[in-house]
Amino acid sequence: MSYEQNFVLFEALKHERPWTLEGYRKFGGYEAWEAVLRDKTPREKIIDEVKASDFAAGAAQRSPPG
């Protein structure tokens, strides 16, 4: 994992009280989820986008065995 990829984990710390709902929403929290609900995105499209992002494969690579 590169430095740039790891840095995204700390992006929330730039905002005031990011652990609160209001703080989370200030930096884009729930925007994707709200778009899915608003646009009634088909589940197949969501699954295809997750697969295309390689998110699942990356998570498996980072998980410790066992």
N, C-alpha and C positions, 0 to 999 in steps of 0.2 A: 504494500500500500504506500503510495507516495505521500509526501508531506502535504500537497495540495488536497488530496482526497481526505486526509485525516483532519485537516483544518476545518472542514465543513461541520464537524462535530461541535466545534467551539463557537460557531457563528451566533448561536442564541445568547451566549454570554455577553455579547455587545449590547443587548437590550435590557431594559430595567424589568426586573421580576419576570423572567421568561418562563418560570414554572407556573405562573398563573394563566388562566384562560385568556384574559385580556392581553397579557404580555405575549403569549404564544401567537395570538391572532395578529399582533402588530407586525410580526415578521413573516406572515404568510401561512401560519398554522391553519390547517383545515381547508385551505383554498381548493386543493385537488378533490377532497372529499365532497365539499359543497358543490363543485362543478359536476361531479358524478351524479349526485342527487338531483341537481337542477336540470341537467341535460338528459337524465335518464339513460346514461351510458350503458350499453349492453354488456353483460358480464364477459362475453367472449372478447370484446374489445379490450377490456381491462386486463384480462388474462394474457392476451397477445402483447399488450404494452409491457407488462411485467416481464414476460419472457424475452422480449426484444431488448429490455434494459439490462438483462443479464443479472438482475438483482438477486434472484434465487441462487444462481451459481456462485456469485460473490459471497453470499451469506454462508453457503456451505463451505467455501474455502476458508472463511474466517472462524468457523465454529471448531472448537476443540473436539477431538475424537472421543467417543465413549459417552 
